[in-house]
Amino acid sequence: MSYDVFDDTVALVTGGSAGIGRSTALAFAEQGADVIVADVDDEQGEQTIAEVRDRGADGAYIRTDVASIEEVDTLFETIDSDWSGIDYAFNNAGIEGEQAPTGECSLDNWRRVLDTNLDGVFHCLKREIEMMTERDDGAIVNMSSVSGLSGFPGLPAYVASKHGVVGLTKAAALEYAESGIRINAVCPGIVDTDMIGRVTGGDPDAERQYVSMEPVGCMGDPGEIADAVLWLCSDKASFVQGEALAVDGGFMAR
Ligand SMILES: NC(=O)c1ccc[n+]([C@@H]2O[C@H](COP(=O)([O-])OP(=O)(O)OC[C@H]3O[C@@H](n4cnc5c(N)ncnc54)[C@H](O)[C@@H]3O)[C@@H](O)[C@H]2O)c1
């Protein structure tokens, strides 16, 4: 799909060094938006920005641990001074954490996953809303998961964090509905990225088991999630507010 709304705009993508975030950064660039990537993987982040520039857009990689409010504050100070704001934001950075049932989930794992996946979204969302309310315009997409819509055994902190993102998205969407800022979430099924590689440990049996959860019979491609994010940001989704959109090959239809 091609859009004419992204020219001369700026999009922020957290976790844009790899996987779904990188695909979305490149999709924004292909549609004419400049792209800021905030991530902790410097080498891959600079690589994403090189690919953004290959597509004729401008961009910057700004090292930011989204779990740190201080680092997020610095990110937004830089955006304010160097870019005069943002039009779109994709709060995508996330980690899966360790796999263990709830009774064996360490406090350290719980804290680390919640700090990154939920606090990280909150830190960015708060600053994005401040920035966008100055213009009364903008669109924000938060990264949740099908694990934000249903239970999934063995990743309790991850599931709790992703449910939290859906709740936060709905609350903020209602609060800012009249201000011209649209806030939605995307809830992917199983998508072929490094994260799934880490979860399956590269074990073909584990990989087959994950694929078998997908009614369409295959994992999603990161680009298929990027397409949904761009649609949610575009004027084509002008009446979509507070939605937790499953992009999941039918996972949630079971
Ligand atoms: N792959 C899937 O099947 C799937 C499904 C549903 C939701 N998601 C979500 O999509 C998002 C992206 O996942 P992915 O599959 O592309 O994984 P990925 O591991 O390929 O990419 C995650 C990116 O986030 C960055 N990141 C991690 N912690 C960070 C932090 N504290 N601050 C800034 N950046 C940080 C990583 O460096 C990496 O670049 C995650 O939030 C994940 O939970 C993934």
The ligand as an SDF file (V2000), in Angstrom:
LIG
                    3D

 44 48  0  0  0  0  0  0  0  0999 V2000
    8.5460  -11.7990   17.3200 N   0  0  0  0  0  0  0  0  0  0  0  0
    7.3470  -12.0790   17.7780 C   0  0  0  0  0  0  0  0  0  0  0  0
    6.8240  -13.1730   17.5640 O   0  0  0  0  0  0  0  0  0  0  0  0
    6.5630  -11.0350   18.5420 C   0  0  0  0  0  0  0  0  0  0  0  0
    5.1970  -11.2790   18.7560 C   0  0  0  0  0  0  0  0  0  0  0  0
    4.4530  -10.3560   19.4580 C   0  0  0  0  0  0  0  0  0  0  0  0
    5.0570   -9.1990   19.9360 C   0  0  0  0  0  0  0  0  0  0  0  0
    6.3930   -9.0000   19.7250 N   0  0  0  0  0  0  0  0  0  0  0  0
    6.9860   -7.7880   20.2660 C   0  0  0  0  0  0  0  0  0  0  0  0
    7.5760   -7.0440   19.2140 O   0  0  0  0  0  0  0  0  0  0  0  0
    8.6170   -6.2240   19.7450 C   0  0  0  0  0  0  0  0  0  0  0  0
    9.8580   -6.4110   18.8830 C   0  0  0  0  0  0  0  0  0  0  0  0
   10.2570   -7.7570   18.9760 O   0  0  0  0  0  0  0  0  0  0  0  0
   11.0830   -8.5230   17.8420 P   0  0  0  0  0  0  0  0  0  0  0  0
   10.4300   -9.8340   17.6780 O   0  0  0  0  0  0  0  0  0  0  0  0
   11.2940   -7.6390   16.6820 O   0  0  0  0  0  0  0  0  0  0  0  0
   12.4160   -8.7800   18.6800 O   0  0  0  0  0  0  0  0  0  0  0  0
   13.9470   -8.4220   18.4160 P   0  0  0  0  0  0  0  0  0  0  0  0
   14.6710   -9.0090   19.5740 O   0  0  0  0  0  0  0  0  0  0  0  0
   14.3290   -8.7930   17.0360 O   0  0  0  0  0  0  0  0  0  0  0  0
   13.9820   -6.8160   18.5060 O   0  0  0  0  0  0  0  0  0  0  0  0
   13.8090   -6.1390   19.7190 C   0  0  0  0  0  0  0  0  0  0  0  0
   14.5710   -4.8190   19.6570 C   0  0  0  0  0  0  0  0  0  0  0  0
   14.3330   -4.1110   20.8850 O   0  0  0  0  0  0  0  0  0  0  0  0
   15.5670   -3.6520   21.3800 C   0  0  0  0  0  0  0  0  0  0  0  0
   15.5160   -3.4820   22.8360 N   0  0  0  0  0  0  0  0  0  0  0  0
   15.4350   -4.4410   23.7830 C   0  0  0  0  0  0  0  0  0  0  0  0
   15.4450   -3.9040   25.0080 N   0  0  0  0  0  0  0  0  0  0  0  0
   15.5260   -2.5590   24.8320 C   0  0  0  0  0  0  0  0  0  0  0  0
   15.5670   -1.4530   25.7240 C   0  0  0  0  0  0  0  0  0  0  0  0
   15.5460   -1.6160   27.0500 N   0  0  0  0  0  0  0  0  0  0  0  0
   15.6340   -0.2010   25.2090 N   0  0  0  0  0  0  0  0  0  0  0  0
   15.6600   -0.0150   23.8560 C   0  0  0  0  0  0  0  0  0  0  0  0
   15.6290   -1.0240   22.9660 N   0  0  0  0  0  0  0  0  0  0  0  0
   15.5730   -2.2860   23.4470 C   0  0  0  0  0  0  0  0  0  0  0  0
   16.5780   -4.7220   20.9680 C   0  0  0  0  0  0  0  0  0  0  0  0
   17.9240   -4.2390   20.9990 O   0  0  0  0  0  0  0  0  0  0  0  0
   16.0950   -5.0440   19.5580 C   0  0  0  0  0  0  0  0  0  0  0  0
   16.6580   -4.1740   18.6100 O   0  0  0  0  0  0  0  0  0  0  0  0
    8.7970   -6.6530   21.2070 C   0  0  0  0  0  0  0  0  0  0  0  0
    8.1450   -5.7290   22.0490 O   0  0  0  0  0  0  0  0  0  0  0  0
    8.0990   -7.9960   21.2600 C   0  0  0  0  0  0  0  0  0  0  0  0
    7.6250   -8.3030   22.5440 O   0  0  0  0  0  0  0  0  0  0  0  0
    7.1550   -9.8930   19.0440 C   0  0  0  0  0  0  0  0  0  0  0  0
  1  2  1  0
  2  3  2  0
  2  4  1  0
  4  5  1  0
  4 44  2  0
  5  6  2  0
  6  7  1  0
  7  8  2  0
  8  9  1  0
  8 44  1  0
  9 10  1  0
  9 42  1  0
 10 11  1  0
 11 12  1  0
 11 40  1  0
 12 13  1  0
 13 14  1  0
 14 15  2  0
 14 16  1  0
 14 17  1  0
 17 18  1  0
 18 19  2  0
 18 20  1  0
 18 21  1  0
 21 22  1  0
 22 23  1  0
 23 24  1  0
 23 38  1  0
 24 25  1  0
 25 26  1  0
 25 36  1  0
 26 27  1  0
 26 35  1  0
 27 28  2  0
 28 29  1  0
 29 30  1  0
 29 35  2  0
 30 31  1  0
 30 32  2  0
 32 33  1  0
 33 34  2  0
 34 35  1  0
 36 37  1  0
 36 38  1  0
 38 39  1  0
 40 41  1  0
 40 42  1  0
 42 43  1  0
M  CHG  2   8   1  16  -1
M  END
$$$$
